[in-house]
Amino acid sequence: MSKTELLDRWTIEKSEELYGIHNWGAGYFSISNQGEVLINPFRDTPEAAVSLIDIISGIRERGMEMPVLLRFENILDSQLSYLNESFAEAIATLGYQGVYRGVYPVKVNQQQQVIEEVIRFGQRYHHGLEVGSKAELIAALSVMKDQEACLICNGYKDEEFIDFCLYAVKLGLKCFFVIEIPSELDTVLARSEALGIKPNLGIRLKLSAKAGGHWTESGGDRSIFGLNVTQTIAIVDTLKEKGMLDSLKLLHYHLGSQIPNIRDIRSAVLEAARVYAELYQEGAPMGYLDLGGGLAVDYDGSNTNYVNSRNYSVKEYCADIVEAVMSTLDPTSVPHPTLITESGRMVVAYYSVLVTDVLEVEKLENYDLPDQPAEDTTEQIQNLFDVYRSLNLKNLQECYNDALYYRDEIRDMFKHGRISLRDRSFAEKIFWNIISKIATEKEKLKNPPPDFNDLGSAIAAIYYCNFSVFQSIPDSWAIDHLFPIMPIHRLEEKPREQAIIADITCDCDGKIDRFIDLHDVKRTLPLHEMKNGDDYYLGIFLVGAYQETLGDLHNLFGDTNVVSVQINNDGTYHFVRELHGDSVADVLSYVEFDPKRMLGRFRGLAEDAVRDDLITPSDRKEIMDAYENGLRGYTYYER
Ligand SMILES: *Cc1c(COP(=O)(O)O)cnc(C)c1O
C-alpha cells in the first residue's frame, strides 16, 4: 500500500466520528466491523446488537417496500427505565421524601402500539399518561388499569371531557383534572355535584420564568394556557368558599418542549415549588407537583444549549429537579410532594428510525469547454469565459463576483431575445465550471470569504430518496429541526460525495440541506458514491417523537410501512408487528375521493375508448387491472 493510500485509508472510527453516532446515539447505535449500523437497546450487553441493514434485508425479502419506519420496542423500554431509575437514584441520593410518578404525554406519539408499550413497560414504575384532549382521554381510558399511576387531564375541556375525568376517578384511577383557564372551575364543580364524584383538581400555572428553545411561548407570562398568580389565588378562594379546597391536590406547569438549557429548567422548578408551598400553606392538601415536559434530546450530539441539543444529562435533569424542590420546601414545613414529569420526547425519540433508499443521484457535471468560444460570441459570454480562464487562488472573490454579474446579464439578454437558448446553455456551463472550481479552490484558503459559505450546498450532489419530508419528518421542514442522518451500511468505505437530500414530493421544500454538526450546522452530508445497481440505504434517526402524527399528506404520500422489532438478549430479533402503510386508495379517501366511484368512472372512460376503437376489450382489461393495482399500491416509489 502506498503512503497516500495509507493516509486515505478509511476506518470505522472515521465514520463514527464523521456522523457523530456516539454523540447523539445515547448508546443505542453503533457501527459494526463490517461497516453497518448496529442497534443495541441494552446498553450493558453489547453482544445483543443487531445490524440495521440485516433487518432491512429481511423486510425486503418479505416484500415490503421502502420507506419503512422501524420501531424498536426495547429502546422505548430502556428509555422509560432510564428516566424512572434516574429519578429514583436522585431521590435516594438526596434523601427526598416523596416518589416520582412519570406520565407519558399521548400527543408526542399517539399510535396505539406506542401507548400500549408505554403502559406495559412502564407498569413496574407506575408510569401513567397525560392527555390534552377528549380523544386522547378516551384512548387513555382504554389502556389504563394501574391505580398507582397518574392520569393527567390537560387541555380545553367541554362537559363531556369533564365527565370522563370524573368517571375515571370513580373507576379508581388516579385522574387529575388540571384547570387551564379560570372558567373551567365552575363547570367542573357543577358536573362533580351532578354526578356525585369528587374531582382531583390541579392548577396549571403560568410561570414568569421563560425558557430558550423553539417552543418558548408555552411558558412565560404570554403563554396561552395556565393561570397567573392572581387567577390562582381566585381559584383557591372559590374552592374555600365552596368547601372544596380539599380537592386541590396538584400544581402543574409546562415550559415547552426541548428546553436546551438546564438553568431555565431549574429556575422554573424553583418558582413552581414556591407556589406549591404557598398553596399548601393556604390549606390545600396538595401532594403532587407536575413539572410538565421539556426534557430535551441531544439531536446533534453537541451537548450544548443549541436548540437541537441540551447542556445536561438525564441524570442531571433529575438531580436538579429534586434538589431544587428540596431547597425550596425544606426551610418550610411543607412535605415533599410526589414528583410528576410529562416527558414525551425523551421517552420516544430514540425508538423510531426511518429507513429510505436512494433512488438516484444528480451531480453537477464538470463540463468540457472549448479553448476559445466561437468568434461571433456575444461580448458578455466572452467576458464570462475570460473569468473562467483567469481563475486562480488569488482572485477567487473577484471571479465569483464577475461570474455572478455576467451570468445575470446573460440571463437578462436571453429574456429579451438577444441570445439563443443554445448560447445561454453554453454560458451556464461556463458559470457552473467557475463555481465548482471556486468551491474546490476555497478549501485551500485559511479564511474563505463568507460569500463562499453556501457554495458547498450549491454544487452538492442531490441524492433523491424514497420518502416525503412532510410525512415523515415534518419538523425538518416546519421548524428547521435537525435529525441525525447517515448511511446504514458501507461505513468501512470513505464517503466521497458531498450531498443534500431530496425527497420525492416534487416540492422545492422537500429537501434536507442542513445537517447535524458538533460546532455548527453542516450544509452537506458526506455520502458514498452509488455503485451501479446496488441498493444504498440511509437512516433518519431519533424520529419517534412528534413526527408520526404531525406528518401530512403533501402530494398524497401517505403513512409509511411500519415494522416493530423486538431484540432479544442473545442478539436474535423478530418482527412483532407489521403495519402496511397507506395505499393510494387510503390517501385518496382521506381527501374525499371514493375509490369505488373512481373505478366506475375510469371504467367508463375505458369503455368509451373500446367503443371508439382506440383500444381492444383485452387492452381495456389490462388497463383496468393496472388502475386497480395502482389503487391498492403503496404511495411511495415501488420497485
Ligand atoms: C407537549 C407537552 C408535553 C411533552 O413535552 P416533551 O418536551 O415532549 O416531554 C408535556 N406536557 C404538556 C402539557 C405538553 O403540552
The ligand as an SDF file (V2000), in Angstrom:
LIG
                    3D

 15 15  0  0  0  0  0  0  0  0999 V2000
  -46.2790   18.5910   24.6340 C   0  0  0  0  0  0  0  0  0  0  0  0
  -46.4230   18.5380   26.0800 C   0  0  0  0  0  0  0  0  0  0  0  0
  -45.5760   17.7180   26.8420 C   0  0  0  0  0  0  0  0  0  0  0  0
  -44.4380   16.9280   26.2610 C   0  0  0  0  0  0  0  0  0  0  0  0
  -43.2420   17.6010   26.2970 O   0  0  0  0  0  0  0  0  0  0  0  0
  -41.8470   16.8950   25.9430 P   0  0  0  0  0  0  0  0  0  0  0  0
  -40.9190   18.0100   25.8720 O   0  0  0  0  0  0  0  0  0  0  0  0
  -42.0500   16.1710   24.6530 O   0  0  0  0  0  0  0  0  0  0  0  0
  -41.5080   15.9520   27.0060 O   0  0  0  0  0  0  0  0  0  0  0  0
  -45.8130   17.6520   28.1950 C   0  0  0  0  0  0  0  0  0  0  0  0
  -46.8090   18.3520   28.7720 N   0  0  0  0  0  0  0  0  0  0  0  0
  -47.6370   19.1530   28.0670 C   0  0  0  0  0  0  0  0  0  0  0  0
  -48.7070   19.8990   28.7560 C   0  0  0  0  0  0  0  0  0  0  0  0
  -47.4610   19.2860   26.6910 C   0  0  0  0  0  0  0  0  0  0  0  0
  -48.2640   20.0990   26.0190 O   0  0  0  0  0  0  0  0  0  0  0  0
  1  2  1  0
  2  3  1  0
  2 14  2  0
  3  4  1  0
  3 10  2  0
  4  5  1  0
  5  6  1  0
  6  7  2  0
  6  8  1  0
  6  9  1  0
 10 11  1  0
 11 12  2  0
 12 13  1  0
 12 14  1  0
 14 15  1  0
M  END
$$$$
